[in-house]
Amino acid sequence: MNEKVLIVGAGIIGCSLADEFTRRGASVTIIDAAEVGAATSAATFAWINSNNKKPLEYSNLNLLGLQAHERAASREGARWFHQTGNIQISQSEDELAALEQKVAEHVSQGYEAKLLTPSEIRQLEPSLVAPHLTGGALFPKEGWIDTATMCTSLLSRALEAGATFVPFESVTAINGTTVTTTTLDGDHHKYDADVVVMAAGNGTRKILAAVGTDFPTLEPSGMGTENGGSQAGVGIISTTGPVASGIRHIVRATGIAMRPARNGGITFADHPTGGKWDLDDPRLWNVPSELLERARSLYPALRNVATENVSIGIRVLPEDGLTISDWVYPDHSLYAVATHSGVTLSAHLAEAVAEEVLNGNRHPSLQPFGLSRFATV
Ligand SMILES: Cc1cc2nc3c(=O)[nH]c(=O)nc-3n(C[C@H](O)[C@H](O)[C@H](O)COP(=O)(O)OP(=O)(O)OC[C@H]3O[C@@H](n4cnc5c(N)ncnc54)[C@H](O)[C@@H]3O)c2cc1C
């Protein structure tokens, strides 16, 4: 098999696809308007989980994502995967009752979860000194991904296996399987392939609109859309400097999610998957300091540490908030992947999409995530 595959977008999805396609013998070119992993995949909480995901098909897809990361870690090291486990704490009797119910639901679906007593939490997270701690839950299989390392490692491996990477060229038109790009200098280049795979995140909608195809992802909010945006998916992620007695797990409490950061500090999100902000809302810029205060109330060791890095992430959101992974046109010239939870899903989607594009077999896990469920296409 030496099919010529052109992948648009070198985020976590595009890099995972490039690695999997080259591994299966395809001849791959990957084009990005910027650098590797520089868009949403650089501004993500990167929590790998199938925790509270609905509906069931999406929960199952995320579980396959988690398992694919685990397989990659045992097969080839995958040093970007940190399977720390996730501890959700409760600080009132009501929160504890809700957690008990949540654990029971997850266990009944075969998802690993167990309740923790306050003293078990203190053993697992010695630096956590949460007031009014009533208990918690451990989701041991969950973890986080160092997305920069994952993107660059997978892309490097694809390049070593013969792939070509074209950075700083923006795809501006697609005609059949010929893609036209515009360089930073305004020059135009053309690339031919047997099949084009769109993994351009929030760029896919714009590229396809230019060829008259309405692609059902939400416009990011505050991004200059005519109606002021849909309040879709702006999230803010902040990271402290290194902390000596840091955090060992993903730790979640009301209003905050925290995890170890690659610099030895702690990364925070107000809500890792559901926070919604308008980019024009000035209160957005208060979030990092509010989160640091909230974190200090749980980890007193953070008293002398400052926020070192803040990033704004724009979620890639299909209209129903789930995943799109499907052929765009019936002639199988153009395939598109666009998804929230893309960090969790990347390893599984790469395998399933490669199977579909190179061997023509619709992967059963992707059946519910086709384009036919949207009226617009
Ligand atoms: C605040 C926040 C928190 C999140 N938390 C989690 C989490 O905890 N767990 C989880 O699993 N997921 C999480 N996500 C979602 C996850 O980060 C995304 O689903 C994932 O990063 C999407 O990856 P992608 O490769 O599809 O898109 P991107 O990373 O955006 O990559 C798309 C690439 O396409 C390129 N591109 C765009 N337009 C063009 C063009 N015209 N020509 C060429 N190239 C182009 C861009 O430059 C970019 O490099 C979070 C997202 C946000 C914003």
The ligand as an SDF file (V2000), in Angstrom:
LIG
                    3D

 53 58  0  0  0  0  0  0  0  0999 V2000
   -9.5860   24.9620   27.4290 C   0  0  0  0  0  0  0  0  0  0  0  0
   -9.6250   23.5860   26.8160 C   0  0  0  0  0  0  0  0  0  0  0  0
   -9.5680   22.4610   27.6170 C   0  0  0  0  0  0  0  0  0  0  0  0
   -9.5930   21.1990   27.0450 C   0  0  0  0  0  0  0  0  0  0  0  0
   -9.4760   20.1260   27.8530 N   0  0  0  0  0  0  0  0  0  0  0  0
   -9.4350   18.8800   27.3040 C   0  0  0  0  0  0  0  0  0  0  0  0
   -9.2280   17.7650   28.1500 C   0  0  0  0  0  0  0  0  0  0  0  0
   -9.0600   17.8900   29.3660 O   0  0  0  0  0  0  0  0  0  0  0  0
   -9.1920   16.5260   27.5580 N   0  0  0  0  0  0  0  0  0  0  0  0
   -9.3450   16.3510   26.1960 C   0  0  0  0  0  0  0  0  0  0  0  0
   -9.3110   15.2160   25.7210 O   0  0  0  0  0  0  0  0  0  0  0  0
   -9.5420   17.4210   25.3840 N   0  0  0  0  0  0  0  0  0  0  0  0
   -9.5940   18.6580   25.9000 C   0  0  0  0  0  0  0  0  0  0  0  0
   -9.7700   19.7500   25.1100 N   0  0  0  0  0  0  0  0  0  0  0  0
  -10.0110   19.5310   23.6630 C   0  0  0  0  0  0  0  0  0  0  0  0
   -8.7490   19.2090   22.8930 C   0  0  0  0  0  0  0  0  0  0  0  0
   -7.6970   20.0580   23.3140 O   0  0  0  0  0  0  0  0  0  0  0  0
   -9.0190   19.3770   21.3920 C   0  0  0  0  0  0  0  0  0  0  0  0
  -10.1080   18.5280   21.0400 O   0  0  0  0  0  0  0  0  0  0  0  0
   -7.8200   19.0090   20.5390 C   0  0  0  0  0  0  0  0  0  0  0  0
   -6.6640   19.7410   20.9410 O   0  0  0  0  0  0  0  0  0  0  0  0
   -8.1260   19.3070   19.0770 C   0  0  0  0  0  0  0  0  0  0  0  0
   -6.9780   18.9400   18.3170 O   0  0  0  0  0  0  0  0  0  0  0  0
   -6.9650   19.1640   16.7600 P   0  0  0  0  0  0  0  0  0  0  0  0
   -5.6960   18.5570   16.2640 O   0  0  0  0  0  0  0  0  0  0  0  0
   -8.2430   18.7160   16.1610 O   0  0  0  0  0  0  0  0  0  0  0  0
   -6.9740   20.7530   16.5740 O   0  0  0  0  0  0  0  0  0  0  0  0
   -5.7580   21.8310   16.7290 P   0  0  0  0  0  0  0  0  0  0  0  0
   -4.8530   21.4920   17.8320 O   0  0  0  0  0  0  0  0  0  0  0  0
   -6.4140   23.1700   16.7340 O   0  0  0  0  0  0  0  0  0  0  0  0
   -4.9610   21.6250   15.3820 O   0  0  0  0  0  0  0  0  0  0  0  0
   -5.4450   22.0670   14.1280 C   0  0  0  0  0  0  0  0  0  0  0  0
   -4.2630   22.4930   13.2970 C   0  0  0  0  0  0  0  0  0  0  0  0
   -4.7550   22.8720   12.0150 O   0  0  0  0  0  0  0  0  0  0  0  0
   -4.0390   24.0190   11.5790 C   0  0  0  0  0  0  0  0  0  0  0  0
   -4.8650   24.7380   10.5980 N   0  0  0  0  0  0  0  0  0  0  0  0
   -6.0040   25.4360   10.8170 C   0  0  0  0  0  0  0  0  0  0  0  0
   -6.4230   25.9990    9.6600 N   0  0  0  0  0  0  0  0  0  0  0  0
   -5.5360   25.6400    8.7080 C   0  0  0  0  0  0  0  0  0  0  0  0
   -5.4160   25.9140    7.3210 C   0  0  0  0  0  0  0  0  0  0  0  0
   -6.2950   26.6810    6.6530 N   0  0  0  0  0  0  0  0  0  0  0  0
   -4.3560   25.3970    6.6430 N   0  0  0  0  0  0  0  0  0  0  0  0
   -3.4350   24.6230    7.2760 C   0  0  0  0  0  0  0  0  0  0  0  0
   -3.5010   24.3380    8.5980 N   0  0  0  0  0  0  0  0  0  0  0  0
   -4.5290   24.8350    9.2950 C   0  0  0  0  0  0  0  0  0  0  0  0
   -3.7970   24.8200   12.8570 C   0  0  0  0  0  0  0  0  0  0  0  0
   -2.6770   25.6810   12.6870 O   0  0  0  0  0  0  0  0  0  0  0  0
   -3.5470   23.7170   13.8670 C   0  0  0  0  0  0  0  0  0  0  0  0
   -2.1690   23.4130   14.0410 O   0  0  0  0  0  0  0  0  0  0  0  0
   -9.7190   21.0360   25.6360 C   0  0  0  0  0  0  0  0  0  0  0  0
   -9.7580   22.1670   24.8260 C   0  0  0  0  0  0  0  0  0  0  0  0
   -9.7010   23.4330   25.4090 C   0  0  0  0  0  0  0  0  0  0  0  0
   -9.7210   24.6160   24.5100 C   0  0  0  0  0  0  0  0  0  0  0  0
  1  2  1  0
  2  3  1  0
  2 52  2  0
  3  4  2  0
  4  5  1  0
  4 50  1  0
  5  6  2  0
  6  7  1  0
  6 13  1  0
  7  8  2  0
  7  9  1  0
  9 10  1  0
 10 11  2  0
 10 12  1  0
 12 13  2  0
 13 14  1  0
 14 15  1  0
 14 50  1  0
 15 16  1  0
 16 17  1  0
 16 18  1  0
 18 19  1  0
 18 20  1  0
 20 21  1  0
 20 22  1  0
 22 23  1  0
 23 24  1  0
 24 25  2  0
 24 26  1  0
 24 27  1  0
 27 28  1  0
 28 29  2  0
 28 30  1  0
 28 31  1  0
 31 32  1  0
 32 33  1  0
 33 34  1  0
 33 48  1  0
 34 35  1  0
 35 36  1  0
 35 46  1  0
 36 37  1  0
 36 45  1  0
 37 38  2  0
 38 39  1  0
 39 40  1  0
 39 45  2  0
 40 41  1  0
 40 42  2  0
 42 43  1  0
 43 44  2  0
 44 45  1  0
 46 47  1  0
 46 48  1  0
 48 49  1  0
 50 51  2  0
 51 52  1  0
 52 53  1  0
M  END
$$$$
